């Protein structure tokens, strides 16, 4: 039962994008070990800004 709960939690977090920051931090530590990653707040703000269309088309 415990394994099923973990699997469900993992799936829901993936679908909702909640695991995006965790994935970013893990990847950042591999690619840029000499730089600190963005804070979670900065990460979500940047992600939102990049997803927002610029201009009319």
Chimera marker file (.cmm) of the C-alpha trace (Angstrom):
<marker_set name="trace">
<marker id="1" x="0.000" y="0.000" z="0.000" r="1" g="1" b="0" radius="0.5"/>
<marker id="2" x="2.846" y="2.330" z="0.852" r="1" g="1" b="0" radius="0.5"/>
<marker id="3" x="4.465" y="1.765" z="-2.536" r="1" g="1" b="0" radius="0.5"/>
<marker id="4" x="1.196" y="2.520" z="-4.306" r="1" g="1" b="0" radius="0.5"/>
<marker id="5" x="0.871" y="5.810" z="-2.395" r="1" g="1" b="0" radius="0.5"/>
<marker id="6" x="4.419" y="6.819" z="-3.360" r="1" g="1" b="0" radius="0.5"/>
<marker id="7" x="3.793" y="5.946" z="-6.992" r="1" g="1" b="0" radius="0.5"/>
<marker id="8" x="0.570" y="7.957" z="-7.024" r="1" g="1" b="0" radius="0.5"/>
<marker id="9" x="2.271" y="10.940" z="-5.373" r="1" g="1" b="0" radius="0.5"/>
<marker id="10" x="5.139" y="10.773" z="-7.896" r="1" g="1" b="0" radius="0.5"/>
<marker id="11" x="2.685" y="10.626" z="-10.797" r="1" g="1" b="0" radius="0.5"/>
<marker id="12" x="0.530" y="13.526" z="-9.543" r="1" g="1" b="0" radius="0.5"/>
<marker id="13" x="3.579" y="15.720" z="-8.916" r="1" g="1" b="0" radius="0.5"/>
<marker id="14" x="4.815" y="14.969" z="-12.425" r="1" g="1" b="0" radius="0.5"/>
<marker id="15" x="1.487" y="15.747" z="-14.058" r="1" g="1" b="0" radius="0.5"/>
<marker id="16" x="1.079" y="19.006" z="-12.140" r="1" g="1" b="0" radius="0.5"/>
<marker id="17" x="4.674" y="20.058" z="-12.729" r="1" g="1" b="0" radius="0.5"/>
<marker id="18" x="5.437" y="20.198" z="-9.010" r="1" g="1" b="0" radius="0.5"/>
<marker id="19" x="8.576" y="18.121" z="-9.502" r="1" g="1" b="0" radius="0.5"/>
<marker id="20" x="10.005" y="20.594" z="-12.037" r="1" g="1" b="0" radius="0.5"/>
<marker id="21" x="12.033" y="22.485" z="-9.437" r="1" g="1" b="0" radius="0.5"/>
<marker id="22" x="13.472" y="19.286" z="-7.963" r="1" g="1" b="0" radius="0.5"/>
<marker id="23" x="14.459" y="18.159" z="-11.456" r="1" g="1" b="0" radius="0.5"/>
<marker id="24" x="15.997" y="21.561" z="-12.189" r="1" g="1" b="0" radius="0.5"/>
<marker id="25" x="18.088" y="21.532" z="-8.990" r="1" g="1" b="0" radius="0.5"/>
<marker id="26" x="19.344" y="17.995" z="-9.614" r="1" g="1" b="0" radius="0.5"/>
<marker id="27" x="20.309" y="18.830" z="-13.196" r="1" g="1" b="0" radius="0.5"/>
<marker id="28" x="21.853" y="22.173" z="-12.194" r="1" g="1" b="0" radius="0.5"/>
<marker id="29" x="24.126" y="20.479" z="-9.655" r="1" g="1" b="0" radius="0.5"/>
<marker id="30" x="25.447" y="18.196" z="-12.398" r="1" g="1" b="0" radius="0.5"/>
<marker id="31" x="25.844" y="20.848" z="-15.110" r="1" g="1" b="0" radius="0.5"/>
<marker id="32" x="26.901" y="23.841" z="-12.974" r="1" g="1" b="0" radius="0.5"/>
<marker id="33" x="28.388" y="22.636" z="-9.673" r="1" g="1" b="0" radius="0.5"/>
<marker id="34" x="30.213" y="25.949" z="-9.192" r="1" g="1" b="0" radius="0.5"/>
<marker id="35" x="27.021" y="28.082" z="-9.264" r="1" g="1" b="0" radius="0.5"/>
<marker id="36" x="24.114" y="28.116" z="-6.839" r="1" g="1" b="0" radius="0.5"/>
<marker id="37" x="20.743" y="27.211" z="-8.382" r="1" g="1" b="0" radius="0.5"/>
<marker id="38" x="17.892" y="29.693" z="-8.477" r="1" g="1" b="0" radius="0.5"/>
<marker id="39" x="15.677" y="29.813" z="-5.429" r="1" g="1" b="0" radius="0.5"/>
<marker id="40" x="12.376" y="28.022" z="-5.848" r="1" g="1" b="0" radius="0.5"/>
<marker id="41" x="10.573" y="31.350" z="-6.081" r="1" g="1" b="0" radius="0.5"/>
<marker id="42" x="12.963" y="32.648" z="-8.755" r="1" g="1" b="0" radius="0.5"/>
<marker id="43" x="12.654" y="29.374" z="-10.679" r="1" g="1" b="0" radius="0.5"/>
<marker id="44" x="8.852" y="29.522" z="-10.826" r="1" g="1" b="0" radius="0.5"/>
<marker id="45" x="8.861" y="33.216" z="-11.721" r="1" g="1" b="0" radius="0.5"/>
<marker id="46" x="11.312" y="32.633" z="-14.596" r="1" g="1" b="0" radius="0.5"/>
<marker id="47" x="9.364" y="29.605" z="-15.789" r="1" g="1" b="0" radius="0.5"/>
<marker id="48" x="6.144" y="31.631" z="-15.810" r="1" g="1" b="0" radius="0.5"/>
<marker id="49" x="7.804" y="34.532" z="-17.633" r="1" g="1" b="0" radius="0.5"/>
<marker id="50" x="9.186" y="32.196" z="-20.302" r="1" g="1" b="0" radius="0.5"/>
<marker id="51" x="5.796" y="30.528" z="-20.782" r="1" g="1" b="0" radius="0.5"/>
<marker id="52" x="3.977" y="33.835" z="-21.248" r="1" g="1" b="0" radius="0.5"/>
<marker id="53" x="3.645" y="34.756" z="-24.927" r="1" g="1" b="0" radius="0.5"/>
<marker id="54" x="5.311" y="37.996" z="-25.939" r="1" g="1" b="0" radius="0.5"/>
<marker id="55" x="3.551" y="40.073" z="-28.560" r="1" g="1" b="0" radius="0.5"/>
<marker id="56" x="0.394" y="39.305" z="-30.446" r="1" g="1" b="0" radius="0.5"/>
<marker id="57" x="1.421" y="36.196" z="-32.388" r="1" g="1" b="0" radius="0.5"/>
<link id1="1" id2="2" r="1" g="1" b="0" radius="0.2"/>
<link id1="2" id2="3" r="1" g="1" b="0" radius="0.2"/>
<link id1="3" id2="4" r="1" g="1" b="0" radius="0.2"/>
<link id1="4" id2="5" r="1" g="1" b="0" radius="0.2"/>
<link id1="5" id2="6" r="1" g="1" b="0" radius="0.2"/>
<link id1="6" id2="7" r="1" g="1" b="0" radius="0.2"/>
<link id1="7" id2="8" r="1" g="1" b="0" radius="0.2"/>
<link id1="8" id2="9" r="1" g="1" b="0" radius="0.2"/>
<link id1="9" id2="10" r="1" g="1" b="0" radius="0.2"/>
<link id1="10" id2="11" r="1" g="1" b="0" radius="0.2"/>
<link id1="11" id2="12" r="1" g="1" b="0" radius="0.2"/>
<link id1="12" id2="13" r="1" g="1" b="0" radius="0.2"/>
<link id1="13" id2="14" r="1" g="1" b="0" radius="0.2"/>
<link id1="14" id2="15" r="1" g="1" b="0" radius="0.2"/>
<link id1="15" id2="16" r="1" g="1" b="0" radius="0.2"/>
<link id1="16" id2="17" r="1" g="1" b="0" radius="0.2"/>
<link id1="17" id2="18" r="1" g="1" b="0" radius="0.2"/>
<link id1="18" id2="19" r="1" g="1" b="0" radius="0.2"/>
<link id1="19" id2="20" r="1" g="1" b="0" radius="0.2"/>
<link id1="20" id2="21" r="1" g="1" b="0" radius="0.2"/>
<link id1="21" id2="22" r="1" g="1" b="0" radius="0.2"/>
<link id1="22" id2="23" r="1" g="1" b="0" radius="0.2"/>
<link id1="23" id2="24" r="1" g="1" b="0" radius="0.2"/>
<link id1="24" id2="25" r="1" g="1" b="0" radius="0.2"/>
<link id1="25" id2="26" r="1" g="1" b="0" radius="0.2"/>
<link id1="26" id2="27" r="1" g="1" b="0" radius="0.2"/>
<link id1="27" id2="28" r="1" g="1" b="0" radius="0.2"/>
<link id1="28" id2="29" r="1" g="1" b="0" radius="0.2"/>
<link id1="29" id2="30" r="1" g="1" b="0" radius="0.2"/>
<link id1="30" id2="31" r="1" g="1" b="0" radius="0.2"/>
<link id1="31" id2="32" r="1" g="1" b="0" radius="0.2"/>
<link id1="32" id2="33" r="1" g="1" b="0" radius="0.2"/>
<link id1="33" id2="34" r="1" g="1" b="0" radius="0.2"/>
<link id1="34" id2="35" r="1" g="1" b="0" radius="0.2"/>
<link id1="35" id2="36" r="1" g="1" b="0" radius="0.2"/>
<link id1="36" id2="37" r="1" g="1" b="0" radius="0.2"/>
<link id1="37" id2="38" r="1" g="1" b="0" radius="0.2"/>
<link id1="38" id2="39" r="1" g="1" b="0" radius="0.2"/>
<link id1="39" id2="40" r="1" g="1" b="0" radius="0.2"/>
<link id1="40" id2="41" r="1" g="1" b="0" radius="0.2"/>
<link id1="41" id2="42" r="1" g="1" b="0" radius="0.2"/>
<link id1="42" id2="43" r="1" g="1" b="0" radius="0.2"/>
<link id1="43" id2="44" r="1" g="1" b="0" radius="0.2"/>
<link id1="44" id2="45" r="1" g="1" b="0" radius="0.2"/>
<link id1="45" id2="46" r="1" g="1" b="0" radius="0.2"/>
<link id1="46" id2="47" r="1" g="1" b="0" radius="0.2"/>
<link id1="47" id2="48" r="1" g="1" b="0" radius="0.2"/>
<link id1="48" id2="49" r="1" g="1" b="0" radius="0.2"/>
<link id1="49" id2="50" r="1" g="1" b="0" radius="0.2"/>
<link id1="50" id2="51" r="1" g="1" b="0" radius="0.2"/>
<link id1="51" id2="52" r="1" g="1" b="0" radius="0.2"/>
<link id1="52" id2="53" r="1" g="1" b="0" radius="0.2"/>
<link id1="53" id2="54" r="1" g="1" b="0" radius="0.2"/>
<link id1="54" id2="55" r="1" g="1" b="0" radius="0.2"/>
<link id1="55" id2="56" r="1" g="1" b="0" radius="0.2"/>
<link id1="56" id2="57" r="1" g="1" b="0" radius="0.2"/>
</marker_set>
